[in-house]
Amino acid sequence: KPEIDSYAFTTKRLNLGYKTLNAIKIQFIDTPGTLNRPEKMNVVEIQAYLAMRYVGDFIVYVFDLTEHTYTIKEQLKLLERLKEYDKPLFAYVSKQDLVSQDEIDSFKEKHFAKKKIPLILDMEKLTRELLTAYKKELLE
């Protein structure tokens, strides 16, 4: 049971979860947030980096459109850094209940209309997309 709070950097360690879909067991790793500062990462950020770089097969980047802690520009910059890991990337928007549908639509159109990274707004659809990508990886 991960700690959940209204402030940034609540996650202080790797949180593992599992979901079985169509007889395939998928492990999810919720990593602590990072600050996009590889030259001076703290222990928690190093742990997140190692999990993303060496353990995960896919990365789901979670955007916070409220910009409570980080601007969209800063979040997009970190997403660009994650492309260096050469893993399939998916994007998801959290806290959708705190922003308008117009803000979500505008964000999607402005930042994801031409990207190869899918922006998925529904958790069930995200799960199905991950399962499809996983099956594709198995066949290759």
Disulfide bonds with the S-S distance in Angstrom:
none
